[in-house]
């Protein structure tokens, strides 16, 4: 599914499309709506780089066993593990 954000909205928010995706990923991660891996994927960043982004904003990675299991299942589905 594609989401179209008008250029005027990005301009008004002083964000690029890449920055908007990162902001959305951080917000959804903070709200426990995405796991760390899912948020990193949305932000189009390697997991460690996304963790650095979170740390720069003093956001803990709140990574627990259910999230680990979900990420493991996702990696298996993607054929990465």
Residue frames relative to the residue before (quaternion, step in Angstrom):
aa qw qx qy qz dx dy dz
X 1.0000 0.0000 0.0000 0.0000 0.00 0.00 0.00
X 0.2227 -0.7707 0.5855 0.1162 3.53 -0.89 0.93
X 0.1792 -0.7437 0.6355 0.1047 3.52 -1.12 0.78
X 0.1996 -0.7893 0.5733 0.0922 3.55 -0.77 1.04
X 0.0928 -0.7668 0.6350 0.0157 3.53 -0.79 1.12
X 0.4306 -0.7124 0.4812 0.2748 3.60 -0.62 1.04
X 0.5887 -0.5891 0.4262 0.3531 3.56 -1.07 0.74
X 0.6081 0.5692 -0.3506 0.4282 3.57 1.07 -0.72
X 0.6394 0.5194 -0.3207 0.4674 3.58 1.05 -0.75
X 0.6456 0.5031 -0.3169 0.4793 3.57 0.95 -0.84
X 0.6432 0.5213 -0.3153 0.4638 3.56 0.96 -0.87
X 0.6691 0.5024 -0.2980 0.4595 3.59 0.89 -0.93
X 0.7059 0.4410 -0.2541 0.4926 3.58 1.07 -0.74
X 0.3547 -0.7477 0.4772 0.2956 3.59 1.32 -0.17
X 0.5309 0.6041 -0.4066 0.4335 3.55 1.00 0.91
X 0.3652 -0.6531 0.6028 0.2772 3.50 -1.27 0.48
X 0.6747 -0.4676 0.3577 0.4451 3.59 -1.24 0.16
X 0.6316 0.5324 -0.3253 0.4602 3.59 1.03 -0.80
X 0.6702 0.4968 -0.2931 0.4671 3.58 0.92 -0.92
X 0.6261 0.5362 -0.3378 0.4544 3.59 1.02 -0.75
X 0.6460 0.5069 -0.3216 0.4714 3.59 0.96 -0.82
X 0.6435 0.5130 -0.3211 0.4687 3.58 1.00 -0.77
X 0.6520 0.5131 -0.3138 0.4618 3.59 0.95 -0.87
X 0.6496 0.5101 -0.3077 0.4725 3.55 0.98 -0.86
X 0.6459 0.5226 -0.3140 0.4594 3.57 0.95 -0.85
X 0.6513 0.5044 -0.3122 0.4732 3.60 0.93 -0.88
X 0.6645 0.5134 -0.3043 0.4497 3.58 0.87 -0.95
X 0.6947 0.4657 -0.2803 0.4710 3.60 0.84 -0.95
X 0.6170 0.5208 -0.3438 0.4795 3.57 1.10 -0.61
X 0.6471 0.5238 -0.3158 0.4551 3.60 0.91 -0.90
X 0.7110 0.4423 -0.2433 0.4895 3.56 1.04 -0.77
X 0.4350 -0.7185 0.4313 0.3294 3.59 1.31 0.12
X 0.4205 0.6977 -0.4752 0.3326 3.55 1.06 0.72
X 0.7519 0.1917 -0.1370 0.6157 3.57 1.32 -0.35
X 0.4643 -0.6324 0.5346 0.3142 3.53 -1.18 0.57
X 0.7067 -0.4363 0.3393 0.4417 3.52 -1.31 0.16
X 0.6834 0.4823 -0.2886 0.4658 3.59 0.87 -0.93
X 0.6535 0.5065 -0.3202 0.4625 3.59 0.93 -0.83
X 0.6644 0.4985 -0.3042 0.4663 3.58 0.95 -0.86
X 0.6347 0.5190 -0.3296 0.4681 3.58 0.98 -0.80
X 0.6411 0.5208 -0.3181 0.4653 3.56 1.02 -0.82
X 0.6474 0.5097 -0.3171 0.4695 3.59 0.95 -0.88
X 0.6911 0.4641 -0.2674 0.4852 3.58 1.01 -0.84
X 0.3426 -0.7607 0.4734 0.2826 3.56 1.36 -0.17
X 0.5133 0.6090 -0.4156 0.4392 3.52 1.01 0.97
X 0.5332 -0.5612 0.4967 0.3926 3.57 -1.16 0.42
X 0.6585 -0.5465 0.3486 0.3823 3.57 -1.10 0.70
X 0.6784 0.4960 -0.3033 0.4490 3.59 0.85 -0.92
X 0.6402 0.5117 -0.3251 0.4719 3.59 1.03 -0.74
X 0.6387 0.5065 -0.3256 0.4790 3.59 1.03 -0.78
X 0.6251 0.5294 -0.3392 0.4625 3.59 1.03 -0.72
X 0.6289 0.5174 -0.3311 0.4766 3.59 1.06 -0.71
X 0.6152 0.5318 -0.3406 0.4719 3.59 1.06 -0.75
X 0.6493 0.5063 -0.3132 0.4733 3.58 0.93 -0.88
X 0.6644 0.5119 -0.3055 0.4508 3.58 0.88 -0.93
X 0.6386 0.5333 -0.3311 0.4451 3.60 1.02 -0.75
X 0.7153 0.3838 -0.2264 0.5383 3.56 1.30 -0.38
X 0.4618 -0.7097 0.4132 0.3352 3.56 1.34 0.29
X 0.4242 0.6629 -0.4861 0.3798 3.58 1.00 0.89
X 0.3400 -0.7527 0.5251 0.2054 3.57 -0.66 1.08
X 0.5422 -0.6588 0.4152 0.3155 3.58 -1.07 0.63
X 0.1160 -0.8517 0.5042 0.0828 3.67 1.27 -0.10
X 0.2273 0.7830 -0.5235 0.2475 3.49 0.78 1.18
X 0.0088 -0.8256 0.5631 -0.0347 3.58 -0.51 1.16
X 0.7599 -0.4000 0.2607 0.4412 3.57 -1.31 0.08
X 0.6650 0.4859 -0.3414 0.4528 3.67 0.79 -0.80
X 0.6409 0.5055 -0.3319 0.4728 3.60 1.02 -0.72
X 0.6188 0.5369 -0.3385 0.4630 3.57 1.02 -0.78
X 0.6732 0.4954 -0.2958 0.4624 3.57 0.89 -0.93
X 0.6431 0.5096 -0.3194 0.4740 3.58 1.03 -0.77
X 0.6580 0.4964 -0.3097 0.4740 3.59 0.95 -0.83
X 0.6245 0.5347 -0.3317 0.4626 3.56 1.02 -0.77
X 0.6491 0.5054 -0.3080 0.4778 3.58 0.97 -0.86
X 0.6387 0.5235 -0.3206 0.4639 3.59 1.00 -0.83
X 0.6602 0.5029 -0.3053 0.4668 3.58 0.93 -0.89
X 0.6390 0.5155 -0.3250 0.4693 3.57 1.03 -0.76
X 0.6447 0.5191 -0.3165 0.4635 3.59 0.99 -0.82
X 0.6960 0.4591 -0.2602 0.4869 3.55 1.06 -0.78
X 0.4592 -0.7028 0.4305 0.3314 3.56 1.30 -0.11
X 0.4797 0.6825 -0.4206 0.3565 3.56 1.23 0.47
X 0.7715 0.2166 -0.1410 0.5814 3.57 1.28 -0.07
